[in-house]
Amino acid sequence: MTYTMKQYQRIDLPKVCGAKTRAGGACKNAVILPALRCSKHGGKTPIKHGKRSKLAQNIRRQAKLLRMEMRGVEKKLRKEVRG
């Protein structure tokens, strides 16, 4: 969805976040459009990060495959030592 400057300047859009704080009041930080929340409460994140990025998922997948392969090698070695 593409937003224009006219949509950002609409009067009915809130200017403050309004998320509930720990004290029970409303957050008074400025909103980051189009999320309508501040950066602390779910507004725009500056970078892609964390375990949901494609790079992190691929690294975990490769690590899992290596662990599974190493377990197989370990089982074979134990059988050779015992038998």
Biotite code that builds the C-alpha atoms (Angstrom):
import biotite.structure as struc

atoms = struc.array([
    struc.Atom([0.000, 0.000, 0.000], chain_id="A", res_id=1, res_name="MET", atom_name="CA", element="C"),
    struc.Atom([1.336, 3.384, -0.977], chain_id="A", res_id=2, res_name="THR", atom_name="CA", element="C"),
    struc.Atom([0.718, 6.410, 1.205], chain_id="A", res_id=3, res_name="TYR", atom_name="CA", element="C"),
    struc.Atom([0.671, 10.010, 0.019], chain_id="A", res_id=4, res_name="THR", atom_name="CA", element="C"),
    struc.Atom([1.433, 13.155, 1.993], chain_id="A", res_id=5, res_name="MET", atom_name="CA", element="C"),
    struc.Atom([-2.259, 14.043, 1.953], chain_id="A", res_id=6, res_name="LYS", atom_name="CA", element="C"),
    struc.Atom([-3.038, 10.849, 3.845], chain_id="A", res_id=7, res_name="GLN", atom_name="CA", element="C"),
    struc.Atom([-0.404, 11.695, 6.456], chain_id="A", res_id=8, res_name="TYR", atom_name="CA", element="C"),
    struc.Atom([-1.875, 15.161, 6.947], chain_id="A", res_id=9, res_name="GLN", atom_name="CA", element="C"),
    struc.Atom([-5.418, 13.986, 7.652], chain_id="A", res_id=10, res_name="ARG", atom_name="CA", element="C"),
    struc.Atom([-6.882, 15.631, 10.728], chain_id="A", res_id=11, res_name="ILE", atom_name="CA", element="C"),
    struc.Atom([-8.373, 12.444, 12.178], chain_id="A", res_id=12, res_name="ASP", atom_name="CA", element="C"),
    struc.Atom([-5.003, 10.656, 12.450], chain_id="A", res_id=13, res_name="LEU", atom_name="CA", element="C"),
    struc.Atom([-3.588, 10.690, 15.993], chain_id="A", res_id=14, res_name="PRO", atom_name="CA", element="C"),
    struc.Atom([-0.442, 12.720, 16.615], chain_id="A", res_id=15, res_name="LYS", atom_name="CA", element="C"),
    struc.Atom([0.613, 10.756, 19.725], chain_id="A", res_id=16, res_name="VAL", atom_name="CA", element="C"),
    struc.Atom([1.074, 7.023, 20.207], chain_id="A", res_id=17, res_name="CYS", atom_name="CA", element="C"),
    struc.Atom([-1.620, 6.382, 22.798], chain_id="A", res_id=18, res_name="GLY", atom_name="CA", element="C"),
    struc.Atom([-0.381, 2.894, 23.746], chain_id="A", res_id=19, res_name="ALA", atom_name="CA", element="C"),
    struc.Atom([-0.998, 1.899, 27.352], chain_id="A", res_id=20, res_name="LYS", atom_name="CA", element="C"),
    struc.Atom([2.018, 2.427, 29.601], chain_id="A", res_id=21, res_name="THR", atom_name="CA", element="C"),
    struc.Atom([3.004, 0.420, 32.671], chain_id="A", res_id=22, res_name="ARG", atom_name="CA", element="C"),
    struc.Atom([1.609, 3.180, 34.863], chain_id="A", res_id=23, res_name="ALA", atom_name="CA", element="C"),
    struc.Atom([-1.757, 2.820, 33.114], chain_id="A", res_id=24, res_name="GLY", atom_name="CA", element="C"),
    struc.Atom([-1.669, 6.091, 31.202], chain_id="A", res_id=25, res_name="GLY", atom_name="CA", element="C"),
    struc.Atom([-1.266, 6.716, 27.494], chain_id="A", res_id=26, res_name="ALA", atom_name="CA", element="C"),
    struc.Atom([2.126, 6.994, 25.749], chain_id="A", res_id=27, res_name="CYS", atom_name="CA", element="C"),
    struc.Atom([2.758, 10.546, 24.597], chain_id="A", res_id=28, res_name="LYS", atom_name="CA", element="C"),
    struc.Atom([5.482, 9.872, 22.015], chain_id="A", res_id=29, res_name="ASN", atom_name="CA", element="C"),
    struc.Atom([4.947, 10.951, 18.409], chain_id="A", res_id=30, res_name="ALA", atom_name="CA", element="C"),
    struc.Atom([3.544, 8.322, 16.029], chain_id="A", res_id=31, res_name="VAL", atom_name="CA", element="C"),
    struc.Atom([5.450, 6.843, 13.109], chain_id="A", res_id=32, res_name="ILE", atom_name="CA", element="C"),
    struc.Atom([3.063, 6.593, 10.187], chain_id="A", res_id=33, res_name="LEU", atom_name="CA", element="C"),
    struc.Atom([1.494, 4.393, 8.885], chain_id="A", res_id=34, res_name="PRO", atom_name="CA", element="C"),
    struc.Atom([1.800, 2.238, 12.052], chain_id="A", res_id=35, res_name="ALA", atom_name="CA", element="C"),
    struc.Atom([0.097, 4.857, 14.282], chain_id="A", res_id=36, res_name="LEU", atom_name="CA", element="C"),
    struc.Atom([2.394, 3.862, 17.162], chain_id="A", res_id=37, res_name="ARG", atom_name="CA", element="C"),
    struc.Atom([5.750, 5.188, 18.321], chain_id="A", res_id=38, res_name="CYS", atom_name="CA", element="C"),
    struc.Atom([8.986, 3.271, 17.784], chain_id="A", res_id=39, res_name="SER", atom_name="CA", element="C"),
    struc.Atom([8.773, 1.817, 21.305], chain_id="A", res_id=40, res_name="LYS", atom_name="CA", element="C"),
    struc.Atom([5.304, 0.356, 20.770], chain_id="A", res_id=41, res_name="HIS", atom_name="CA", element="C"),
    struc.Atom([5.445, -1.173, 17.309], chain_id="A", res_id=42, res_name="GLY", atom_name="CA", element="C"),
    struc.Atom([6.249, 1.664, 14.963], chain_id="A", res_id=43, res_name="GLY", atom_name="CA", element="C"),
    struc.Atom([8.797, 1.435, 12.167], chain_id="A", res_id=44, res_name="LYS", atom_name="CA", element="C"),
    struc.Atom([11.894, -0.621, 12.940], chain_id="A", res_id=45, res_name="THR", atom_name="CA", element="C"),
    struc.Atom([15.037, 0.837, 11.366], chain_id="A", res_id=46, res_name="PRO", atom_name="CA", element="C"),
    struc.Atom([16.601, -2.494, 10.349], chain_id="A", res_id=47, res_name="ILE", atom_name="CA", element="C"),
    struc.Atom([15.598, -6.082, 9.734], chain_id="A", res_id=48, res_name="LYS", atom_name="CA", element="C"),
    struc.Atom([16.901, -8.078, 12.645], chain_id="A", res_id=49, res_name="HIS", atom_name="CA", element="C"),
    struc.Atom([16.364, -11.106, 14.796], chain_id="A", res_id=50, res_name="GLY", atom_name="CA", element="C"),
    struc.Atom([15.578, -14.723, 14.274], chain_id="A", res_id=51, res_name="LYS", atom_name="CA", element="C"),
    struc.Atom([12.971, -14.085, 11.595], chain_id="A", res_id=52, res_name="ARG", atom_name="CA", element="C"),
    struc.Atom([15.344, -12.647, 8.993], chain_id="A", res_id=53, res_name="SER", atom_name="CA", element="C"),
    struc.Atom([16.099, -14.868, 5.993], chain_id="A", res_id=54, res_name="LYS", atom_name="CA", element="C"),
    struc.Atom([19.826, -14.937, 6.774], chain_id="A", res_id=55, res_name="LEU", atom_name="CA", element="C"),
    struc.Atom([19.277, -16.067, 10.368], chain_id="A", res_id=56, res_name="ALA", atom_name="CA", element="C"),
    struc.Atom([16.797, -18.734, 9.253], chain_id="A", res_id=57, res_name="GLN", atom_name="CA", element="C"),
    struc.Atom([19.278, -20.110, 6.701], chain_id="A", res_id=58, res_name="ASN", atom_name="CA", element="C"),
    struc.Atom([22.099, -20.171, 9.253], chain_id="A", res_id=59, res_name="ILE", atom_name="CA", element="C"),
    struc.Atom([19.927, -22.062, 11.753], chain_id="A", res_id=60, res_name="ARG", atom_name="CA", element="C"),
    struc.Atom([18.819, -24.517, 9.072], chain_id="A", res_id=61, res_name="ARG", atom_name="CA", element="C"),
    struc.Atom([22.436, -25.253, 8.096], chain_id="A", res_id=62, res_name="GLN", atom_name="CA", element="C"),
    struc.Atom([23.457, -25.635, 11.748], chain_id="A", res_id=63, res_name="ALA", atom_name="CA", element="C"),
    struc.Atom([20.603, -28.085, 12.321], chain_id="A", res_id=64, res_name="LYS", atom_name="CA", element="C"),
    struc.Atom([21.678, -30.176, 9.321], chain_id="A", res_id=65, res_name="LEU", atom_name="CA", element="C"),
    struc.Atom([25.271, -30.241, 10.586], chain_id="A", res_id=66, res_name="LEU", atom_name="CA", element="C"),
    struc.Atom([24.139, -31.322, 14.066], chain_id="A", res_id=67, res_name="ARG", atom_name="CA", element="C"),
    struc.Atom([22.051, -34.125, 12.587], chain_id="A", res_id=68, res_name="MET", atom_name="CA", element="C"),
    struc.Atom([24.992, -35.268, 10.480], chain_id="A", res_id=69, res_name="GLU", atom_name="CA", element="C"),
    struc.Atom([27.340, -35.205, 13.473], chain_id="A", res_id=70, res_name="MET", atom_name="CA", element="C"),
    struc.Atom([24.904, -37.287, 15.539], chain_id="A", res_id=71, res_name="ARG", atom_name="CA", element="C"),
    struc.Atom([24.924, -39.920, 12.801], chain_id="A", res_id=72, res_name="GLY", atom_name="CA", element="C"),
    struc.Atom([28.729, -39.984, 12.740], chain_id="A", res_id=73, res_name="VAL", atom_name="CA", element="C"),
    struc.Atom([28.826, -40.196, 16.534], chain_id="A", res_id=74, res_name="GLU", atom_name="CA", element="C"),
    struc.Atom([26.450, -43.186, 16.558], chain_id="A", res_id=75, res_name="LYS", atom_name="CA", element="C"),
    struc.Atom([28.584, -45.023, 13.970], chain_id="A", res_id=76, res_name="LYS", atom_name="CA", element="C"),
    struc.Atom([31.747, -44.436, 15.994], chain_id="A", res_id=77, res_name="LEU", atom_name="CA", element="C"),
    struc.Atom([30.126, -45.705, 19.185], chain_id="A", res_id=78, res_name="ARG", atom_name="CA", element="C"),
    struc.Atom([29.002, -48.879, 17.411], chain_id="A", res_id=79, res_name="LYS", atom_name="CA", element="C"),
    struc.Atom([32.553, -49.451, 16.100], chain_id="A", res_id=80, res_name="GLU", atom_name="CA", element="C"),
    struc.Atom([34.079, -48.978, 19.547], chain_id="A", res_id=81, res_name="VAL", atom_name="CA", element="C"),
    struc.Atom([31.604, -51.357, 21.204], chain_id="A", res_id=82, res_name="ARG", atom_name="CA", element="C"),
    struc.Atom([31.614, -54.023, 18.555], chain_id="A", res_id=83, res_name="GLY", atom_name="CA", element="C"),
])
